[in-house]
Amino acid sequence: MKIALISGSPKVNNSVSGALLKDLKSHLAKKAEIIEIGFHKTILSEEVLEELKDADTLVFSCPLYVDGIPSHLLSCLIQLEKVSWQNPNIHTYGIVNCGFYEGIQAKFALKLFENWCARSGCIFGGGVGIGGGGALNAAPTVKNGHGPKAPIDKALKILADNIIQQRTQENHYVSVAFPRFLYRMAGQMGWRQMIKENGGKAKDLGKRPDLL
């Protein structure tokens, strides 16, 4: 079996999407041939399209953008519709992380992957919506299965088992094992720090563009 792990984050490095694929890969090790590909721009090269032709499984990981997927990733999916898959039963799975605390916020983004599968002829195997993604990069040294990452790692392990067996699953939604109010406080502190580092003031966070 050849599994393509595809990061759909616009970030080339240090993305939560990439980190989640790395964790998923640890559960797939030695069970299949793994190729890792980044969809970071709007155009896919012919080399990438050719490499994906003989994949048996596609696993997309991306951040949530306004209840959907990043626009560049949508462009890439449209290009993938033209690929003549060597395996007519290719399975597709999705992992969507969001800054919201609730993983259910990724529901519609996962639906986009399901709709794409219906259009392209792939089999949608389900996915995982992950809430509290902002905390994952803040705790890179926490081992899988421990601390805030425990429920996420459990969901990824279940997903990995289904991928190997090419089974479908219901979309599963999880959040970091971290109190919601503390997650919100940490996020607010991060925004204040970021705006100060960029020459602004904390009070500017409440500003809105004038309505025309």
N, C-alpha and C positions, 0 to 999 in steps of 0.2 A: 504494500500500500504506500502511495506517495501522498503526503499531506503538505499542503502549502499554507504556511502561517503568514498572513498578510496584515501588516500594520497600516491602517488607514489614517493615521494621525499626520497632520501637516508638519509636525516636529520630526526631524530626522533622528535626533538623539534625545535621551532622557524623557521620553513620553510615558505616560501611564499605560497607554495602549501597548507599547512595546514591552513594558515590564510585565503586563498580564500575559502576553504571549510567551514570554520567557518562563513564567511560572507554569503555564499550560504545557510547554515543551518538556518540563521536568517530569510530568506525568506520562508523556508519550515516548520518553527516551527508550531506545532499543526495541520499540514495538512497531516502528514504521520508518520509512525514509522521510525525512523532514527537510523542506526547503523554506527559507525565510526571505520574504520579499517586502519591500516598502512601497506603498502607493502614497507618495508625498506630494506629487504634482498632478496636474490635470491630464497629462498625456502619458500613455504607456508605450514603452519602446517595443519594437517587434521582437526583440530578444526575450523580454518578459512574457509577452503573449505566447511565444513559442514554448517557453519553459513551462507554462501553465497547462498546455494542451493535454499532457499525459498525467495530470494530477487526478487523484481519485477523490480528494477532499479539499475544500477551501475553507479556511477559518479566518474570518475578518475580525479585526479588533480596532475600534475607533472611539473617539470621544463623541459625546452628545452635543450637537449644535442646534439650538432652538428646536427641540423636539425631533430633530432629524439627524442625518449624517452630514459630514462636511461636504461642501459642494464639489471639491476636487475629487473626492471619493465617488460621488455620484457620476461624475464624468468618466471615471475609470470603469465603473460598473457598466455603463453604456457601451464602452469599447469592448468589454469582455463578452457582451452579447454576441459578438461576431466570431468568437472563438469556436472552432469545431472540436469539441471535446472528444478525445479518444475513448473515454469511458462514458457511455450514455447515462450511467446512473451516478454521476458525480454528486456528492453531498456538499452542502454549504451550511456552515454554522456561523453565528455572530456573537461577538462580545462587545457590549457598549458600556462605557463608563461615563459617569457624569459627576459634576460638582455638587449637584443636589444630594441631599442625604439619602433620599429614597430611591432605590434601584428601579422601582416601577416607572420612574420618569423616562426610562429608556424603552418603554413599551412600543411607542410608535416608530422609533428608529429600527427596532428589530422587525417590525411589520414591513418596513421598507425592504429589508433583506429578503423577507418572505415573498413580497410582491416581485422583487427582481428575480427570484428563483422561478416563480410561476411564468415570468416573461421569457427567461433565458433557457428554460428546460431543465434546470438543476432541481435537486431535491433539497428542500429546506429541512435541516435537521434540528432546528431550534437554537436557542442561545441563552445568554446570561446578561441581565442588566445589573450593573454594579453602581451603587450609590456611595457617595463619600469618596470619590476618586481623588479629591484634593489631598486626602490624608495619606494616600499610598506613597507618593513621592516624598512626603515628609517623614516617612518611616522606612527608608530603603534597606536598613540593616535588620529589620524584623524578619525572622525566619518564617517560611511558609507554614501555615497551620497554627501559628501562634499569634497572640495579641490581637490587634485590630484586623489583621488579615485572615484570621481563622475561618470565618464564614465564607469569605471569598475563595480561599484555597479549597474548601470543601466543595463549593459549586464548580470550580474548575476541574477538580478530580472527577466528579460525576460526568462533566462534559467530556473529559478526556476518554473515559470508559465508553461513552456512547459514540465518540468519534471512531475509536478503534473498531467497535462492533458495527459501525455505520447504522446506528439506531437513531431514531428521532426522539426528541424529548420536548416536553412543554417548556416554554420560556420560563426561566427561573430568575427571580429577582432577589438580590441580597444587598446589604449595606455593611459598611465597616463596623466592627464591634467596638464602638466608641460612642459615648452619650451624645445625643443630637445637640443639646444645648452647648456642650463643650466644642463640638465640631463647628457650630455656628460662631462661637466666640473666637475660635482660632482663625476662622476665615475672615472675620471682621478685622482682627489684628493684622492679618496678612495684607489685606487691602490698604489699611492705613500705612503700613510700613512701605508698601510698594509705591503708593502715590507720593510719599515724602521723598523716596529715593529718586523719583522722577521730577522733582521740583514743584510738586503741588502741596496742597494742604488737606488734612483729613476732612474738613468741612466741605471741600469740593466734591466729595463722593456723593453728596445729596443733590448736586446740581442736575438739572434737566435742560435739554435744548428748548429754546423758545418755540412755542406752538404757533405755526403760521395760520 
